[in-house]
């Protein structure tokens, strides 16, 4: 490819100018000290006296202040006051700002260094772009990418930058739209870490010929180790195991012993999950019926959370209650069961049926890759799902598994694919650990009830001693300080231990609560509930009380705690003997439906107890009746332009672009205060096809954000209109906006583009995020979840309302204004989020070119480039491609 020496010289010169040796030297010396000391209490507390004898804290603080002053003066921007005194460290915010500047400089340095060392322009740009993306400078990466793409000699270098940025910020399809147009093999090899995973994530098996062609040409040998790993992960998730094996084994054969140990470790792990690896070895089937013991391994990662293993210990207690049950199978598990059997509470013991269960280790998140024996039953509890390599979920479970779905937490609503929903319906009702999961499952049609957490029953294996000798206080991930023993529930070392060893560790962990410490202070759910179960005094203070994990498990009294524990004990005491004695599958699931019927009825009643706030229609009418409202004009398109704070200077550009492309009359309506009358007159003088107007101001009790209020009231402010086009001031049109007024809407409430940003594929997830913002008001968060999920039958993809066509007749018919105003007045929520809740999936997907968000996507033929709340030059560059 012809890279263009002028372009290379220009970038080399710019890199040398920006990355002055003195600045890099300052940064290298200062940043490690700043990172250690800033944002902590180390300097401020210890410098006052503790440690004066050695002088070390004072020395570190002095170095911090001096180094930061040099760094701050070497980079642009404000500096902390009094940084020359040794007792004052810069704030975290200031250090972060300087770190961002430094990352930008390092990216330019990477580009100039690569060119200096003889690298081609394209690969040098990849290296610089990767540095920018890693530091979170996606806007800069997009800006440079759009600029390079506009020049034929650097077009492919621009596309690779855009693809790299969009891979981080958007759906894979958006990134692949850039990558697939690159033909320069040097660029593709340099960007293999992003290029090939994106191809596989977008095209699935259709991408494998690209991978095989690269391997045949010897290009994979030139890839970085991380490129091999990331590509293998994507290929693994589509079951392309032959290609994964080729990549992994070839790279492991090439790697030196001292080369990138972390990547080598992950490649070896992945090989263990391929067919023939240790995770697919046949499991023992000596017993008459197989029973799974839940474990926590999967191709992506192995749990290092003791809380997971505590849940499994609790589940084991339900089996060991039956004195006539015997166990075969995995020797490590059978030995542990024999040991734990000695500690079962007398009052929990049952004779039970004389039967034998064959114990097999079942991976919660990776069982589809195991060789599970036929007819393996198990209690399926805990966090569902931990995704595999961030891409796929292990549901439906292995076909040989028969799950009892109890104490389930649905972490990601995105896991609820049509296949997953059908699977959960087949084996439901689903007993949920928390009430949010009940609401989510019911919103997609899965029968569910609240069971609470299995760890409330862990006391089965911890009989109370005749005398309680516990003393002192243990802090487990406690964030409020205090003296005394502390523990962290996340222990990396457990990843290298066997499953039985980790269960033994978990058992000892709970024994501390039962026999050693009188009080437990914790932010962890699975320290709180097990410690309460075994009788410790517990103070539970999570970081966020409205976290979706805690609904129904936080703020509960002893009676409520006991009700959870007894409900789980009673249900499993019915099912486990049936499973052990070989009762047919259909009879067991029929019994499960029978014994959970009362809980389902309780859930029906409880979920129906919450409603979203709705504003009084009379009050809304009063807020708009006294203001002048637009009257429709024949063959004239009405457009409402949103103007966020700081966007006032952008209004003229957007207006002129609308006017330049309009084929018929239009009127643009601005919110009150966006422009003064003089500015309106000036703009009107340069418009040839339309006119610009200011809406009268409106107000409503409890709503301070007038921009949000005006948008909420648009159906009432335009009472005789059938539809209204909405655009932001921070945009530029290159097509006729009056075409939008002719779009067919049917019964859709609006037309808007689906949100292309990464992790914006689920409306249920969006509602959960909103609920989590309630903070200490966990009761309000739960009611919000109940009310927003009520009446839903399926999930929906969130939309981007910045550019939309409103179906005003339908919005008025549905009372949307009352619903949105009610949310704005009663809940700390934005108009955008309130509109998502009110509309849900009732929108028509707008053609993507009508709303090109430059930070997250680009287009070769944009009709509107939208940089609202972004940097303006993105849109200009896209239009000048």
N, C-alpha and C positions, 0 to 999 in steps of 0.2 A: 504494500500500500504506500502511496506517496503521502508522507506525513506533512510536508511543507516545512522547509528549513526556517522560513521566516517565523512561522508559528512557534517552532521549537526555540529559536533564538529569543523570541519575545518572552516565552515562559521562563527560560533560563535566566534572562536578565531580571525579570520580576522576582524570581525566587531568590536570587542573590541580593536584591535590594531589600526584600522583606526579612530575610533570615540573616541578619548581621551577626557576625561571630560573637560580638559582645552580648547580644540578647540571648543567643543560645547558651552561652557560657553561664550567664546569670540564671537562666531557667534551669539548667542542669543542677546548679549548686543550690538554688533556692527551693525548688518545688518539693523535693523529698522532705525538707524540714517543715515547709509550710503545711504539707499534707499531714504530717504527724501532729503538729501543734494547733493548727487552726480548727475552730469549731469544737474544741474540747475544753475541759476544765483544767487540763494539766498545767498549763503555764500560770493561769490565774490563781489556782489553789496552792500549788507547791511553791510558787515563787514567794509566797507570803511568809514562809518559814520552814515548812516541812522539807527537809532536804538541803537546808542552807549549808550544813556542814561540808558537804561534798562540793557544793557550787554547781553541780551538774544541771539542775533545773534552770538556774539563772543563765548558765552558758547556752543551753538550748533555746531559751526564750530570747536571749540577745541575738543569737544567730538567726532565729526566726524573723525577728523584727527587721534586722539589717538586710537579710536576704530578700524578704518581701519588699522592702523599700527599693532595692535594686531592681527586682522583678517588675514592680509597679511603675518605676520610672522608665524602664526599658520597653514597656508596653503601654499602649494608650489607655486612658480611662482614669476614673477617680481612685485615690488611694486612701487607706485608713489614716485617720488622724493619730498623731503621737506615736507613729511607728518607730521612732528613734528611741523610745523608752523600752527597757527590756520587759516591763510588766504587761505590755499590751500586744496581743496577737491580732492579726487581721481577722475579720469575720469570715465565716464559711461562705457567705454570699460573695464577698469580694474575692476570695481565693478562687471560687468556682468561675467567676467572670474572667479572672486572669488565666485560669486553666483552659477555658474555652479559646481565649485569644492564642494561647500557646499551642493548642491543638491545631488551630488554623495555620499558624506559622510552620508547624512541623509538617503539615500536609504540603505546603509550598516547598519546604525543604526536601521532602521525599521526591517531589517532581524534579526539582533542579538537580538533586544528587543523582537521580536515575539518568537524567540526560547527560550530566557531566561524565558518568561512568560508561556512556556509550549505548544506553538502552534506547530502543525505538520510542517514538513519541507515544504511541498507543499504550504499550505496557507501562510506560512511566506515568501516564494519566491514571491507569488502573491503580497503581501503587498509591498515588496521591489521593485518589478518590476513596480508596479503602481506609486510609488514615482519617479522612474527613468523616466518613460514615461511622467508623468506630468511635469517634469522639462526639457523635450526635449532631454533626453539622450537615444535616440533610438538605437544608435550604441552600447552603453554599454549594453543595454537590449538584443539586438540580440547576442552580443558576449557571454554573460553569458548563454543565452538560448541555443546557439549552443553547448557550452561546456557541459552543463548539459544533453542535449539531447543525447550526444554521450555515456553517461554512462547508462546502463540498469536500475540501481537503481534510477536514477534521470531523466529518459527520459521524463516523463510526466511533471515534473516541468520545464524542458527546453522547452517543447512544449507550455506550457501556457505562458511563457515569450515571445516566438516568436509570438504567436498569439496576445498578447497584443501590441507588437511593430508594427506588421503588420496591426493591426486594425487601428492604427494611420497613417501609412504611405502608405498603399496599398489598392487595391480593397478588398472588404470583402471576396471574394473567397480565396484569398491568406491566410488571417488570419484563415478562417474556415478550411483550409487544415491541420492546426496544431491543432486547437481546437477539431475537430471531432475525433481525435485519442486518446483523453484523456478519461480514464474510472474512474479515482479516483474522487469519489463524493465530497470529501472534497475540492479538487482543483477546481472542477466545481462550487461549491457553493461560494467559496472564489472569483472566477473570474466571477461570474454571470453578473456583470456590463458590461463585455466585451463579454463573451461567448454567452449569449442568443441573444443580439442584432445582433451579427455577424451571428448567425445561421439563424435568421429571414431575415436579409438583403440578405443572400446568397440563402437560400432554399425557402423563401416565406412561403406559407401555409404548405409546407412539414415539416417545423420546429415546427409547433404548437403542435404535439404530444410530443416533447421534453419538451415544456413549461408545458403542461398539466400533464405530468408525474412528473415533479418537484413539481408542486402544490399538486398533490395527495400524494406525499411522504412527504409533509410538509417542503420541502426545501425552498420554496419561503418565508416562515416566517423567515428564517435565512439570507435572502439577506439583503444587505444594502438598505436604502431608495433610493439611487441613482441608484442601480441596478434595482429596481422596476420601477423607472421612465424611465430609458433608454430602458428597455425591452418593456415597455408599448408604448413608442414612436415608436419603430420599428413595433410593432404589429398594432398600429393605422394606420401606412402608408400602410399596406396591408389589411385594413378594417377588422381586426380580433377583432371586437368590444366586443364580449362576453369575450374573454380572457383579453382584456384591462380592462373591468369593474371588472372582478374578481380580477386582480392584484391591481388595484387602490383602490377599496373599501375596500379590505382586509387590505391593508397597512394603509389607512386613519383611519380605526377603531383601529389600533394598536398604532398609533403615539400619543405620549404625546403632550400636547399643546406647550411645549417649545422645542420640537424636530425639528430639521432641518426645519426652517420656509420656506426657499426658495423652498425646494423640496415639502413640503406640499402645498405651493401655486400653484406650477406647476401641482401637482396631482389633486387638486381641479379644476384648469382650464381645464385639460384634461377631467375630468368627465363632465364638461359643454358642451363638444363637442361630447359626445357620444349620440346615439339615445335616445331621451327623454330629453336631456339636453336643456338648454335655447337657444342655438344657432340653434336648430332644431325646435323651436316652429313655427307654421304656421304664415306667414306674412300676413298682412291685404290685402284684395282684394276688396275694396269697389268701386274703380273707374272703368271706362270703359276700360282703358288700363293701364297696370303697367309700371312704369318707375323706374329704379334703380338709387340710389344715392351711389356712390362708397365710401366704408368704408375700414378700414385697420386692421381687426381682422383676425386671423387664429389660428389653434391649436398650432402652435409653438410659436408665439410671436405676440404681438399687437404693431403697430407702435407708436413710441414716437417722430416722426419727424413732426414738424409743417408744413414742406413743403408739405407733403402728403395732409394734410387737406386744404392747400391753393389751391392745384390743384382741389379739390372737390368744393371749393368756386367758382373757375373760371368756373367749369362746370355748377353750379347752375345758374350763370348769363345768360347762353344761354337759359335756360327755362324761366326765369323771364322776358326776353325781351318781351314776348308775353302777352299782357295785357288781352286777352280774355281766357287765360289758367287758369284753377282752379285746385287745388290740394287737394287730400284726402290721407288717410293712416296714417302713424306713426305721432302721435300728436307732438312729439318733432320736427320732420322735417317740418310738415305743419306750426307750429308756427314760426319756423326759416324762412321758405320761406316767410311768411307774413311780417315778419320784414325786410328781405332783399329786398323785392319788393319795399319798399319805397325809396330805394337808387339807383335804376336803372337810368343810364344816359338817359336823354331825347332823345339824338340823336341815341340811340341804341334801343329805344322802337318800337315795332310793335303791331298793333292790333291783328293780327294773328287769327287763327281759334278758334271758341268757342268749347272748348273741356275740358275734365277732365282727369287728370293723377293721378293714384294711386302711391304714393311714397313708395318705399321699400328700405331698407338698404341692399346693396349688398357688400359682402366682396370680395375685389379684389383677395386675395390669399387663401380664404377658402370657396368660394361660393358653391363648390361641396358638402359641408356638411350642407348647409342650405335647408330649405323647401321653395324654390323659386316658386312663382306663375307662372302659364303658361303664355307664351307670354310676358315676361318682357324684355323691351328694356332698354339699357343704353349705355352711352359713356364709352368704355373700354380704359382708358388712364393710363399712368404712368409706373412704374417699373414692368416689368414682367420677371421673377417671383422671389418672396421671397419664397424659398423652405420651405417645411414643415418638421421640425425636421432635416433639412439637408439631406433629403432623397428623397422626391417626390415633384412634382409640380402640381398645381391646373389647369391643362390644359389637355384636353378640359374642358371648363367651364361647369357649371350646364346646363343640356339639355334644361331647360326652359328659359334660357337667350338668348337674341338676341343682340349681341354686335355691336356697331359701333366702329371699331378699329381705333382710332385716337390718336395721341400723345403717341404712344407706345414706350417704351424702352425695348429692349431685353437684360436683364442683363447676363443671362447664356445661351449660345447656346446649352448647354446640355438639356435644357427644350424642344428642338425642336425634340421630338420623332416623329415617323411616324404618330401616332394619332394626335399629336399637329399640325404637318404640314398639315395634311388633314383638320383639323378644321380651321386653319387660311386661307387656300385656299378657303374653303367654304364661309367664311364671309369676305374675302378680297375684294379689295386691303387693305393692312394694312398701315394706316398713321403713320409714325414713328416720334418720337420726335427728333431723331438724325440720322445722315447719316450712322453711323456705323451699326445701326439696319437695315437700308434699305439694306445695303450690305450683312449682315448676312442672312436676310430672303430670299433675292434673291438667295443666294448661295445654299439654300436648296429648291428652286423652289416656294417660296411663293411670290405672287405679292405684291410689297411694294413701297411706295413713301415717300418723306420727307414732313412732315406737320409742324414740329416744335412743340413747347410746348404750351399746353393749358393755362398755366399761363400768356402768353402774352396777353390774353383776359380778365384778372381779373379786368381790369379797368371798365368793364361794370357796376360793382356794386359800383364804387367810383367816382361819379361826381366831376369834378374839381370845387373848390370854386371860387367865383368872384375875390377874392384876395388871393394870395399865401402867407401864413404866416409861412411857414416852415423855420426852422433854425437848425443849428448845424449838426453834423455828428453822425450817428449810425454805430457801427461796429458789424456785425453779423458773428460770427465764423471767425473773422479777425485774421490772424496769424502774421501780421507785426507790432503789437504794436500800441501805440498812446493813447492819453488821451480822455476821453469822455465816453458816455454810450455804453454799450456792451450787446449783447444777444447771446445766443446759441440756435440754431434751434432744437436741440434735447432736449426734456423735458420729463423726465421719468414720472412725475406726470400725464401727460395726459392719461396714460394707465388706470387710475382709474376713468376717467371722461366719461360721456356718449358721444355718437357720436355727437348729436347736440351741446353739450357744447364745444367739440373740434372744431367744425366748427365755433362757435361763437368766440373762441379764435383765430382761424386762420383769421377770418374777422378783428378782432381788431389788429392783427399783421400787416396785410396789411394796415390798416388805419394809422398806424404810418408812413409808407412810404408815404402815400398819403397826410397826413395832418400835420405831426409833424416834420419830419426830412428832411432837404434839400438834404443831401448827405448820401449815404449808401455805406460802404466799406464791402465787403463780399467775402468769398471763396465758398459760397453756391449757386448752380444754382437756387434754389427756393427762394432765397432772391434777387438774381440778376434780374431775369426776371419779377417777380411781381413788384419789385420796379421800374424798367424801365417802366413797363406798366402803372403805376400810376404817372409817370412823375418825379420821383426822379433822381438825378444825381448819377450814380452808377459806382463804380470801382470794377471790378470782377477779383479776383486773386485766382483761385483754386490752390490746392496743386500740381496738375498735369494737365496742359492744354491739354495733350494728352489722358486724361481719356476718355473712350469710350462713356461716357454720353454727351460729349460736342460738338461732330461733327456737325457743322452748327449752333451752339448756342453760340460760343465764337468768339470774334473778329468781330461781325457783326455790321454794321452801322444802322442808324435809318431807312433808306429805307428798308433794309433787315428785320429789326425787324417788321416794319409795314406790310411787305409782308406776314410774318408768321401769324401775328394777323389777317389780313384781310382774308387770305386764310381759316383759321379756322372758322371765323365768317360767311363767305359766304357759306361754305359747310354745316355747321349745320343749317343755316337759310333755306336751302332747305330740309334737312332731317327731322328736328324736327316737322314741321307742318304735314308732311306725317305720321309720327309715331303717333302723337296726334289724328289724324282723323281716325285711324284704317286702313290705306292703307295696302294691303296684303304684306306679307314678301318678296315675290319674286320681287314685283315691287319696294320696298324700296332698296333692294340690287342691282337691276338693275340700279336704279337712282344713287346709290353710285358709281357704276363702271363708269357710264357716267360722273359724275361731277369730278371724279378723273383722268380721262383719260389724260388730259393735264399734270397733275403732274407726271403721270407714264412716259409720254414721256420725260419730263425734267429729271427724274431720269435715264432713259435709256441713255440719252446723257451725263449726268454728271458722271455717273459711268464708262462710256467708256472712259473718258478723261484721266485716269491714267494707266500707264504701269510700270511693274517692270523693273529695269535696267538690261540690258543684255550686257555682255562683247563682244567685237569684236572678232569674231572667228580667224581673222588674227593675232590679238595681242596674243591670247592664243596659236596659233600655233607657233608664234615666241618665246614664253616663254619656249617651250619644244623641239623645233626642234634641238637645239644645244646641248642637253643633251643625254647621252646614255640611251636608254630605253630597258626594258626587251623584249626578244623574247620568245614566248611560246615554251615549250618542251613537246613532246608527253608523255602522261600518267604521267604528273607531275603537282601537285596542287600548284598554286601560292597563297601565303598568304601575305597580307600587315598588319604589326603590327603598330598600332598607339602608340606613346610614348609621353604622356603628360609630362609637366614639373614635375620633381621629380620622374618620373617612370623609369628612366634609370636603377636603380639597380634591377628592377623587370624583366627586359628583359630575363636574363639567366634562371630564374625559369620557365617562360612561354615557352621559347624555348625548354627546357628539357622535359617539360610535353607534348608538341606537338610531339617531337621526340619519346618519350616513347610509344605513342599510334598509331603512323602513320603506315599504312599498305602498303603504296606506296610512291614513291619519292615526295618530296615537296621542295619548295623554300620559305623562309621567307624574305620579303623585309622590311627594316627599313628606316625611313626618315633620311635625311642627318643630322648628328650631334648627333644621338641617341647613337652611340657607335663609338669609334675610331677603326682603323684597327687592332691594337693589340688585343683589346677585341673581335673583330670579329673572328680573328684567333684562340683565345683561345676557343671560343664557338664552332667553326667549328670542332675543334679537338675532342669534346665529342659528336657530333651528329653522329648518325649511319644511319639515313634514309633520311636526307635532308641537306640543305645548307642554309646559312644566307648571305644576301647581303645588301649593302647600296645604296639607290636611289641617283641619282645625285641631287644636290640642284637646286631649281627653284625659280624664283621671278616674281612679277607682280606689276606694279605701283598701289599704293594705298592700298596694302595688306601687313601689317607688320607681321601678325601671319602666320609663315611659316608652322606650323602644319595644320592649316585650309586650307591653299593654296594647300598643297600637296594632301590632301584628295579631295579637289574640282577638282583637275586635274587628278585624278586616271584614268578616262576613256581615257585621252590623253597620260598619262605616260605609259599605257599598251595598245597601239593602236591596236595590233593584237590579243589581248586576248578576249575571249568570256565572261569570268567571273573571278571574283577575290574574295577571302575570306578575310574579314577584322576582326581582333581581336585586343583587347587592350593588352598592356604589363602588365597591372594590372589585370591579370587573371591567371587561371590554368586549364589545360585541363585534363579530365579523360576519354576521348573518342577520336576516330580517326577523326581529323579535315578534312582529305581528303575526308570523306564522304560528307562534305558540298558541295564539287565541283560537286557532282552528283545530287543535288536537282533540281527538275523541276521548272523552273521559268515562262515558258510561256511568256506573254507580260508584266509581272511584272518588274518594274525597279530594285527592290532589293528584297531579302528575309531578313526579320528582325522580331524580336519579338515585339508584341504590348507592349506599355509602361504600366506596371502594377501599377505604382504609383497612389496614390489617386489624384483625380482631374486632371487626364491626359487622359480623355476619348474623348476630342473634339479637332480636329485640328483647328476649327474656334476659339475656346477659346485660343489656343496657339498663333494664329496670332494676336488676340486682345491684348494679353499680350505683345507681341513684339511691337505692335503699341504704347501701353501705355508707353513704355520706351523712346519714342521720346521726352518726356518732353515738353519744350516750343515750339517745332516745331509741333504744332497741325495740321498745314496744311500738312506737310509731313506725319504725322501719318494717316490722312484721306486718302491721296493718296495711302499709303501703304495698307490700308484695302481694298480700291477699287480694287487695282491691284491684290492682293493676292486672293480675292474672285471671281474675274472675271472668267467666264468659269466653275465654280463649279456647280454641280447639287446635291450634298449631302455632309454632313460632313464626316470626317474620324477620326479614332483613331490614335493618334500619335504612332510612333514606336521608338524603342531604337536602334540606328544605331551603337552602340559600337561593336556589333558582327553581321555581315551581310554578305550576298553573293551578290555581285554587278553583275547585268546583263549588262556588259559593252557595248554590241552591242546596246541594247535598250537605254542605257544612252547616247551613242553617237548620236543615231538616233534622240532622243528628244532634243539634244543640252543642256543637263543638266549642263555640265561644264560651258558653257557660262552663263547660268542663275545663277548658284551658285557663280561663280567668280564675276558676275555683282553685286550681293547682297553684297558680302564681300567687294568689292571695294567702293560701294556707300552708304552702310547703316551699322551702328554699330550693327552687327549681327554675331552670331557664325556659324560655319560650320554646326553644328547639326541642328540649327533652319533653316538655308538656305536649307539644304537637305530636311527637312520636307515640306517646301514650294514647292520645286521643284518636289518632289515625290508625295506628297499628299497621296491619298489612293491607289496608284498603287504599292503596295508591297504585297508579300506573307508572311503570318504569319509563322515565324520560330517556330519549336517545342520549348516549354518553357525550356526544359532541356539544350538547347544549350546556354542559357544566364541566369544563375541564379544570380540575384543581391542580395547579402546576406543582405544588409540593408533593402530590401523591400520584400524579399521572400526567401524561401528555397526549397530544393527538396531532396527526398530520393535517387535519382539517377541522380545527376547533370553530364552533359557532359562537361560544362565549368562553373566554378564558377568565377564570374566577380566582383572584388572589386575595379575596377578602380575608382579613386577619393573617395575611402573609405579606411577603415583600413584593412591591409592585412590579419590579423589573422582571419577575417570572413571566407574567402575562405578556409583557411587551416582547420579551424574547421569543415566546411561543408564537406570537403573531408574526414575528419577523424571522421565522425559522429559515 
